[in-house]
């Protein structure tokens, strides 16, 4: 009897389906301004003020508009809590700068998130819209020295000079009218202050040792916000 033929297995190329490295795979790079990294935020010490920035989506109308700014300012004036305080702010066309104090890491997170939600609701009401307002989560720059705090005051209160090329003067879309650190103080406003007096040494006293009172003719230094 003839020996049975031994079957021979043919090798076929495995079809490529998914997984592995492929040209064009992965998340596409953003073409807009990059947001804060999503790592764990550093521990916040209550003695350090914080420079906070919130940036709006491109489709949001100007936050400085007459129909929008009053609602934003009202929201900011109501954002302070016993554990979280808004010291100064300025509202630009597509972003808000703030200097805040908080009693710890959790207080900073909850206070800023609550402020962002309150402002987003006010903006949506003013613009007769619904949905997301902020482009990404807030950016926080921790201020640890008198020089950093003074630079942050200049950057926040005179930010309109950077973006709008404005002449020396107090930005009407800011808390500058209530700031007590001007070299030439303006007449006291009749309206109640929308911000809280600082409690930390750095924000109340220490910053003056890095250059003294602030003149309206100063301009923000590039890179201070980072």
Buried (B, 14 or more C-beta within 10 A) or exposed (E): EEEEEEEEEEEEEEEEEEEEEEEEEEEEEEEEEEBEEEEEBEEBEBEBBBBBBBBBEEEBBBBBBEEBBEBBBBBBBBBBBEBBBBBBBBBBBBBBBBBBBBBBBEBBBBBBEBBBBBBBBBBBEBBEEEEEBBBBBBBBBBBEBBBBBBBBBBBBBBBBBBBEEBEEEBBEBBBBBBBEBBEEEEEEEEEEEBBBEBBBEBBBEBBBEBBEEBEBEBBBEEEBBE
